[in-house]
Amino acid sequence: MTSNEGDGPAWRRLVGSPPSSTSAGWALLPLRAFLGVTFTFAGLQKLANPGFFDKNNPTSIQSQLKESAQSSPIHALIGPLQHIAVPLGVILALGELAVGIGIVLGLWTRIAVVGGMLLSLSLFLTVSFHASPYYTGSDIVFLFAWIPLLVAGSGGVLSVDVLLAARRQVPTPLAADAVTDVAGRHELDRRAFALKAAALGTAGAIGVVLAGLAAGVGRLVGHYNDVAAPTDTGTLSPGKTSPTTAGTANPPGRSVGLASEVAVGGGATFTDPRTGDPAVVVQPTAGTFVAFDAVCPHEGCTVAYVAPDKLFICPCHGSRFNGTTGALVKGPATRGLTPITIAEGPDGDLYAV
């Protein structure tokens, strides 16, 4: 008489078989736990942060889309999405939450893994594509971290997928019982589908509750990562090349625009003529100008100058830099902004020296 593996103890059904698959499942468990918890936290963090949906906040989804529309290799696809930034942000947060819960529970694992890979790929192409060196960007690492789970397929040990699969196993029938066995298998398939649908509904309910709690608590507690609106919306127009002959009063280099276009206490953007990078010039006090390469040294996003806070803020990951010196104030960046020597000429132009 054959035995049904689905009739074993509960712990055995959670662990699964054969031993080789079990070993692989244990080996992948730390990776599964890390990815699941990280994506769950990322989704909840976005929903709990009112600033993520506030167009006046430099860390908002609107600011990130605006930056990606200028610098991403798929900028043509991102431009139209700026009109639906808030719904897109909600979908992104809920998608991360769904992927995270699916991976943590080991439910519909391969589908959750594909969703995680698509999210990681989209973030790589929009947020961290310009990270230099490339391996300093986390999104490309996440993209490749999903591959072992995709190859493994099922949730592995301690997963709902394995538990439900064990309930479907039946003893090998005799030839005379073939018709009965087919009917039995169909019944088991229907039962397994019902159990999986129930598990999916339960996971969905957990996600909805967590999302609602995160959004509610985030708004009751206050403005999470709230900062003032950026004021560097003006863009300087490139000027002429400064003469370099003896006796010239203008600084050497290329004009990046009129000094009068930069308000005292405010800033404006321009393109660094030496590197082609986006840059920001600030006039902290009348007649004093400082400029910096606007590329965040963390993962290559373009920072925004926030005049009331006197800070440069990265819209992608929230790094903050001193508005006068460019020095690092808060990570995840590990160093400050690259300074650009700038001087005002007698003709009223600003010159990148």
Beta strands, then each sheet from edge to edge (+ up, - down):
strand 1: 254-258
strand 2: 267-271
strand 3: 278-285
strand 4: 288-293
strand 5: 304-306
strand 6: 311-313
strand 7: 320-322
strand 8: 328-330
strand 9: 339-340
strand 10: 342-344
strand 11: 349-352
sheet 1: 1+ 11- 10+
sheet 2: 2+ 3- 4+ 9-
sheet 3: 5+ 6- 7+ 8-
end
